[in-house]
């Protein structure tokens, strides 16, 4: 029988150790999430000027157009999320998919920046949405495969922080640059963020796709260089038979969610060589996506988290749709101050995210999440008082009203930190419970299961981003800014009570 031959291995990639390390990959994915949310909200404070000055839209339609343009991104994401999730499942190299997503996002940003018509602006936003949906779902699946379920909550916390940071820091940057520079320079800052994210992503090497090292007896050749083992013709014949038998039994070698194909082993005894082959039992087909979604949606904690996450997304989106116009009318503030307000809203989260994350790990989700919603309720109500000219609230006029408005934004930012990440953690918990109910579903890292789980989370978040601008814009236009805030405050109170009761029941 022919012996075993050796050949030199492929050259080791430059910087393999740090490019495939968990900290670097988590950082690159978090930056990708930041980029997606950054591009979404970058246009918010300058949109009134773009619509009126650049696109020559009548001022009476600015609020409506702002709400529609912000909402349509979320609506398209809801429609395409199952398809992008399916694509993410099928593509083993998630990093390649993310690089293509960056390219699509860049094209969309170019179209928006160069557009001089409303149609061009809308087309550019839709292109950005497609790229952003791919970026989010592929990134979260890659995150789960890299860090594992035991560390995914911590990694999710970092990503949620940067997602929120992107939503709220982009308006501050775009408003400041637009105020002190030109329209073209303003968009250069967006392209700079895209460039940084693309370079980081291009450096990533997915560790779970790296070939496993040979055993130590074959690891080095005579000169100490790495080698790989090539089998003889008879070895290949036996392996071919093993693979064909496995395929006949319904298995797929490339399917990451199924156990590995049956093994065949080479043995040596008294100078002779022989092989043993142990076929495995027939493996049932993996469950469909609809079955997985149905199993997850039967868990009340998951449903509660998704409802709460939808409302939180709607609330954040309502700020972006209404704050720039309200402060212009109530306080005569410009786009620069609008950007600063979004930065103020983000500041408490940046400071408190890690201690609050530690608190959640210590005492669980119920207390912090419930408290966060209950604190946001009165803060939202008071946020609507300045500029409303209400009877009995004369003290909230003028400078006092401006101070109250800023103070309530700080309070909302702090309370919001208690809620952030709640949806992702509970969806992950539900995914792990489904995996326990369906043995073998997540073998090999559970990439497909995580993709489906994060599709569910992405759809509900984007549903909130879709409803938020429409509901807040319609209420503000028809009933006023104060009534809009009061309605959201009541919804916040109801959500807080709901999470407290349901999370407390187990």
C-alpha positions, 0 to 999 in steps of 0.5 A: 500500500502506498505510503503517506506523502507530505507537501508544504502548507499554504503560507501563513496569512500576515497578522493571523493571530490578531486578525482572527482574534475575538477582540479584533473581530468584535471591534470590527463588527461593532464598528460595522453596526455603528456605521449602519446606524450612523449613515441612517441618522447622518442626514437627520439634522440637515434634512430640512435644509436639504429638502427646502434649500437643495430640493426646493420642497415647500416648507409645509411638506418638510415634516411629512417628507422627513417622516416618510423618508426615515420610515421607508428605510425601516419598511424595506428592511422588514420586507427584505430581512428574511431574504438577507437572513437566508442569504447570510445562512447560505454564505459561509464566509460572512466577512465577504458578505459584509464587505459587499454590504459596505460597497452597497452602502457606499453606492447609496451614500454617493447617490444621496450626496449627489442627488438634486431631486427627491427621487434621487434622495429616496433611491439612495436611501433605499440602496443604503437600506439594502446594504445596512440589512446585510451588514446587520444580519451577517455581522450578528451571525458572525459575532455569534459564531466567533464569541460563542453563546456564553460571551454573546451577551457581552459582545451584544452590549458593545454592539448595542452601545455603538448602534445607539452611538451611531444613531445619536452621534451622527446628527451631532457631527453632520450638523456641526460640519454643515454649520461651519463648512460646506455641503460637500465636506459634510458628506466627506465625513460620512465617507470617512466612516465608511472607509474606516469600517471597510478597512477594518472589515477587510483585515478580518480573518474568520477563525471558525473557517480556519483549517484545523492544525494537524496533530503534533506528529505531523505538524512539522517536516524535517526542516521544521516547516509546516506540512500537510498530509496527503493520502494515498489513492486507496485512502481516497477510495475509502474516503470517497465511499464513506462520503457517498454512503453519508450522502445516501443517508441524507447528510451534507458534508457542508451543512454546519448544523448537522453532525460530521460525516461518518469517520473512517480510521487508518490502523497499523498492526504488525507491519500491515495497514487496515481501515475501519468504517462506522456509518452513523444513523440516519439524521433527520432533516433540519427544521425549517425557518418557520418552525424555528420562528414559531418555537421562539415566538411561543416563549413569552419572554421573547415576545415581551422583549420584541414588543419592548424593543419595537417601542424603544426603536419607535421612541428613538426614531421619533426623536430624530423625526421631531426634535430638529423641527420642534426646537426650531419652532419653539426655541429658534435653535438651528441644526447645530444645536439639534446635533448637540441635543442628540449628543446630549441624549447619547452621553449618559449611555456612553458613561453608564453602559458598562456599570449598568451591564454589570448590574444586569449580570448581577441582578437580572433584566427585570429590575433595570428594564422595568425601571428604565421604562418607568423613568422614561414615562414622566421624562417624556411627558415633561419633554413636551411641556416647553413651548406648549404654552400650557395653562399652569406651566408658565414657569416652563417658558423662556430659558426655564423651558430650554433648561427643562428640555435639555434636562429631560433629554439627559434623564431619558438618555440615562433611563434608556441605558437600562433598557438597551440590549434587552431585546437581543439578550432575550432573543439569544436566550430563546434561540438557546432554548430552541437549540436545547429542544432540537439537539444538533441544531446548533452544532458547528457554532450555530451560525444559521440559528443565530442568523434567524434569531437576529432576523427576528430582532432586526425585523422588530427593531426596524418595525419600530423605526418605521412606525416611530417617525410616522406616528410621531410626525402625524401626532405632532402635525395634527395634535401638537408636540406636547400630545405626541410626547404624552402618548409616548409617555403613556406607552412607556408606562404600559411597557414598563408594567408589562416587562415587570409583570412578565419577566417576573413570572419567569 
